[in-house]
Amino acid sequence: MIERVWKHSKAENAEGLVGKQVTIRVSPHVYGKKAGYLGRVRQFLALLKLGDTDSFDVRHSDGDSLTFLELTKGQIERVEGAGK
C-alpha cells in the first residue's frame, strides 16, 4: 500500500495513490545495461515479508501499475548480506 509520496515527485496527481494498493512490475528491459541487476532486484523483492515497509524508486506503467526502477544502496546491502 502506498503510504506517502516523495515530495519531489513529478508524477501527475501522485498523492491520489496514497492509501491504495498498486502492482509493482519488474521489467527486465529496464536493467538490460546493468549485468546481474535483474537478479539483485528479484532477490531483494524475495526478501520482503508481509508487513515490511520500504521506499521504492518507481515510475508509472499502465493502468494502476508501477515499474520498479532501481535499488537503493541499503537495499543492495540487504541483498548482499542475505547471500552470506
N, C-alpha and C positions, 0 to 999 in steps of 0.2 A: 504494500500500500504506500502511496506517495504521502510522506509526512510534511515535507516542505520543499520549496523550490529555491535553487541558487539565486541569490539576489541579483546577479548579473546576467541571468538567463535572457536570451534574446528571443526565446520562443513566444509566439503569439498566444496569449491567454494561458500561460503556464500554470498560473495559480488555480485554474479550473481543474487541474489534476489532483490537487491536494484532497486527501481523503478517499481517493479512488484506487482501485486495483488495476494494474496495467500488465500487459505482456511485455517482457523484455526479450528481444531476439538476439541471438548470436549469429552474425552473418560472416562466414569465413572470408569472403572477399574483402572485408574491412581490414583484415590483418594480413593480407597477402604479401606485403612488403616486409613483414617482421617474422622471420623464421622462428617457428616454435611458439609464437604468441597465442595462436588459437588454442593450443593445448594448455597454456597457462590460464587463459580465460576460463576454459572448461573446468580446470582443476579448482580454480577459485570458486566458481559457482557451485561445484560439488561439495565444497567445504561448508557452505551455508546451511544452516538448520532453521527449521520453522521458528519464527520469533526473532531471528537475528535481524539487526538493523545495520545498514551501511549506506554510504553515499556512492552514487554511480554517475559516470560521465556517459550520457546517452543523447540520442537525437531522435526526433520523431520519424517514424517509418510510415506505415499505412494504418489507417483507422485509429484504433486505440493502442497500437503497439509502439514500442521504443526500441531502438537498436543500441546495444551496449557498445561503447567506443573503446575505452581503454581502462586499464587497471591503474590504481594509484600506487605510489611507492610502498605504502603499508600493505596493500593487497598483494603485491608481488612478494613481499617479505613473508606474508602468511603462506602463500603457495610454496615458497622455497623452504620454509620451516616445517611444513607438513610432510615434505619429502624426506626428512631426516629421521 
